Amino acid sequence: MNDAILCPKCSRNDMIQKISGMQNQRFTFPDLPSPPEYSCFEIIVSVFVFGIPFWIAFACALSGNSDSGFGWLAIIVIVGILSVRGYIYSAQKKQYEEALQWQTSAKHKLDQLYYCGREDIVFDPYDGTSAPARKWQDYVSV
């Protein structure tokens, strides 16, 4: 143990541990959800459910039939549904990337922290800040 590192609350070092060296589950991050992606199944279903009716509706719209209004309406609905799906995918991807960035940054900060078992706090000995151990995730987020 480094004698120069003292707990900012009790000013002792006999119960201090570097968090990165602790062998428990107390200071672990929750697993990230897997990144959003289109599966092969989604692509195949999209081709059949939206692709074939799209071309049929497009052909009807161009043919000049009296049903061409239906063809254009079908095209608009299909394009709208695909646009909404694309928007949902991009929002999920953005949320995943933000969570990954936060976790990477927080893990880096957590690796620099120490834990005092006597005071039940986490602290950074170099900037003098500390927080209750139960709020460690909030502490590493700043």
C-alpha positions in Angstrom: 0.0 0.0 0.0 1.3 3.4 -0.9 1.8 5.3 2.4 1.2 8.7 0.7 -2.5 7.9 -0.1 -4.8 8.6 2.8 -8.5 8.5 3.1 -9.8 12.1 2.9 -12.3 11.4 5.7 -10.4 9.5 8.3 -6.9 10.4 7.2 -5.7 6.8 7.5 -4.5 4.2 5.0 -4.9 0.9 6.8 -8.3 0.0 5.1 -7.7 1.6 1.7 -7.8 -0.5 -1.5 -7.4 0.5 -5.1 -10.8 -0.3 -6.7 -9.2 -1.8 -9.9 -7.5 -4.4 -7.6 -10.6 -5.4 -5.6 -11.9 -8.9 -6.2 -15.6 -8.3 -5.7 -18.7 -7.5 -7.6 -19.5 -4.2 -5.8 -17.8 -1.9 -8.3 -18.8 -3.5 -11.6 -20.8 -2.0 -14.4 -24.0 -3.5 -15.8 -23.7 -5.3 -19.1 -24.4 -3.2 -22.1 -27.2 -4.3 -24.4 -26.0 -5.6 -27.7 -25.8 -3.1 -30.4 -28.8 -2.8 -32.6 -28.5 -4.4 -36.0 -30.7 -5.7 -38.7 -30.8 -9.5 -38.7 -31.0 -11.6 -41.8 -34.5 -12.5 -40.9 -35.6 -8.8 -40.8 -34.0 -8.2 -44.1 -35.7 -11.1 -45.8 -39.1 -10.3 -44.2 -38.7 -6.6 -45.3 -38.0 -7.7 -48.9 -41.1 -9.9 -49.1 -43.5 -7.9 -46.9 -42.6 -4.4 -48.3 -40.6 -5.0 -51.5 -43.1 -7.1 -53.5 -46.2 -5.1 -52.6 -44.1 -1.9 -53.3 -43.4 -2.9 -56.9 -47.0 -4.1 -57.4 -48.3 -0.8 -56.1 -45.8 1.1 -58.2 -46.8 -0.8 -61.3 -50.5 -0.1 -60.6 -49.7 3.6 -60.0 -47.9 3.9 -63.4 -50.4 1.8 -65.3 -53.0 4.5 -65.3 -55.7 2.2 -63.9 -58.5 3.6 -61.9 -56.9 1.9 -58.9 -53.8 4.0 -59.2 -54.8 6.1 -56.2 -54.5 2.9 -54.2 -51.1 2.2 -55.7 -49.7 5.6 -54.6 -51.3 5.3 -51.2 -49.6 1.9 -50.8 -46.3 3.4 -51.8 -46.6 6.2 -49.3 -47.6 3.8 -46.5 -44.7 1.4 -47.2 -42.1 4.2 -47.4 -43.5 5.7 -44.2 -43.2 2.3 -42.4 -39.7 1.8 -43.6 -38.8 5.4 -42.6 -40.1 4.9 -39.0 -38.1 1.6 -38.8 -35.0 3.4 -39.9 -35.6 6.2 -37.3 -36.1 3.6 -34.5 -32.9 1.8 -35.6 -30.8 5.1 -35.6 -32.2 6.1 -32.2 -31.3 2.7 -30.7 -27.8 2.9 -32.2 -27.3 6.4 -30.9 -28.5 5.3 -27.4 -26.1 2.3 -27.5 -23.1 4.5 -28.6 -23.8 7.0 -25.8 -24.0 4.2 -23.2 -20.8 2.8 -24.5 -19.0 6.1 -24.4 -20.2 6.8 -20.8 -19.1 3.3 -19.7 -15.7 3.7 -21.2 -15.2 7.1 -19.6 -16.5 5.9 -16.3 -14.3 2.8 -16.3 -11.3 4.9 -16.9 -12.2 7.2 -13.9 -13.0 4.1 -11.7 -9.6 2.6 -12.4 -8.0 5.7 -10.7 -10.2 5.6 -7.6 -9.6 4.1 -4.1 -12.0 2.6 -1.6 -11.8 3.2 2.2 -13.5 0.3 4.0 -13.6 2.3 7.3 -15.6 5.2 5.9 -17.3 3.3 3.0 -16.3 5.9 0.5 -14.7 6.0 -2.9 -12.2 8.8 -3.5 -9.6 10.2 -5.9 -6.4 10.9 -3.9 -5.1 13.2 -6.6 -8.0 15.7 -6.7 -9.3 15.2 -3.1 -12.9 14.4 -4.1 -14.9 11.6 -2.6 -18.4 10.1 -2.6 -20.3 7.4 -0.6 -19.5 4.0 -2.0 -23.2 3.4 -2.8 -23.1 6.4 -5.2 -20.0 5.3 -7.1 -21.7 5.3 -10.5 -22.8 8.9 -10.1 -19.3 9.8 -8.9 -17.6 8.4 -11.9 -20.1 10.0 -14.3 -18.9 13.6 -13.6 
